[in-house]
Amino acid sequence: MKQEKTGKMKEEGSFSSGRTEKKKGTIQEMQIADLSCKLFLPQDYRDSGRRYPVVYVNGEIPIAEIAGEMAQTGADMDFLMLSVQPHSWNDDFTPWGAPPFRKGESAPTGQADAYLMCLTEEIKPYLDEHYRTKPEPRHTALIGYSLGGLAALYAAYRTEAFGVIGSLSGSLWYDGFCEYMEKEKPLAANLRVYLSLGKKESMSRNPRMAKVADCTERARDILLGQTICVGQEKTREKRVCLEWNEGGHFHEIPRRFARALAWICAGY
């Protein structure tokens, strides 16, 4: 895929923290490797001369709303954030083929490996070259929601580029995924993983999706065994976090992203 060499400035937002000061950031729309992306730059990016951690996001998200949620808590968005819109949500964010999720839908074809290759070999290098990033894995996060969260956690077993993973309401019920996690090992050294789920998500009428709470807890336990060494038990919450939210799958999504980002940034 050919990289687009320019990014178009789309909008600038000012986010209030509820105090007297204002927090500002810019959001740029751009095409990278034939994929539509949105890039958030923190308030002082233009003038600071500093390098910043980067949070990559699987799928388009309401960046301005998330920034507003963080600003209301007084948290700083002292990082770059790039959301990447896939060609196909169901295909690009699934690790292998599986039956259709619902009657009448097409079956997911499992193109996550190709998507992750594009992300690590084209999109991330482009951002590291054209913006002041901290390119090391410990300063690079990959997060996503629903199937985007599944793809983010899958990435931990396919590449060492991301030292922090966030799976928000991740589709960890996906056929064979927990079994895959048990057989493999994360590739990044000192990996940190944030998981979250709504308390009502297991009430789904879809029998596959109704397993999500059990699968998420199982994934948490697998990760604890894979990332926590003997003698490091006190660091469990710093390495692997499972946070429960109110509501179902679509409840307060910007707030859930803000909580995830706050946890991620606390470790930078």
Secondary structure, DSSP 4 states (H G I P E B T S, - for coil): -PPP--EEEEEEEEEE-SSSSEEEEEEEEEEETTEEEEEEEETTHHHH---B-EEEEES---HHHHHHHHHHTT----SEEEEE--S-HHHHT-SS----SSTTSPPP---HHHHHHHIIIIIHHHHHHHS-B--SGGGEEEEEETHHHHHHHHHTTT-SS-SEEEEET--TTSTTHHHHHHHS---STT-EEEEEEETTGGG-SSTTGGGHHHHHHHHHHHHHHHH--TT-GGGHHHHEEEEEESSSTTSSHHHHHHHHHHHHHHT-
